[in-house]
Amino acid sequence: RDGVYDPGSTNGRLLLGLKGQLSEFELHTIRSRLTAGLLNKAQRGDLQLSLPIGLLRQPDGQVVKDPNLEIQERIGLVFSTFLSVKSACKVLRFFNDQHLALPRWDPFGDLIWKAPTIAALLSILKNPAYAGAFVYGRTNTYRDATGRSCTHRSPFDQWKIMVQNKYPAYISWETFEHIQAI
């Protein structure tokens, strides 16, 4: 509709070049606006990120504890055991000695009970959602010298956005801070 441009002519190349640069600028502007909207939603704690096991999002968007009492008790047991033994490895040993499994979601969204691993226990112990907090920006992603994308967790005090008392808590915020310090 805009016409036919001849890339072989000087005027055609100039016009096509300007149109390309304008399109690139429009894409940059759109991406900036989308990112600003995402950050605005995160500042309020309304960004719907995936929730850990034990917390469920209802259709109206409200987050509640999982109504399955066995899940609630098992997560509570992870925290209470850690607070008494002060070591994730000892929690793992306790769970294995008692033949206790941890609740997990399978890839299809179904609940399964699996033998605990140190990674699964640490994911529970280090997740601020169990203390009722919405957190955004716990990780930083950058490119290394080879151009590969690398992600690492930021220290506790460098999280970008944190909204406390957004979710129902399994532990208090003070208890969560204490766990992070161990």
Protein Blocks (a to p, Z undefined) as FASTA:
>chain_A
ZZpcdfkbmklmmmmmmmmmmmmmmmmmmmmmmmmmmmmmmmnopaccdddehiacdfko
pacddfblklmmmmmmmmmmmmmnopaklmmmmmmmnopacddddfkopacdddddfklm
mmmmmmmklnopacehkaccdddfkopacdddddfklcfbdcehkbccfbdfklmmmmmm
ZZ
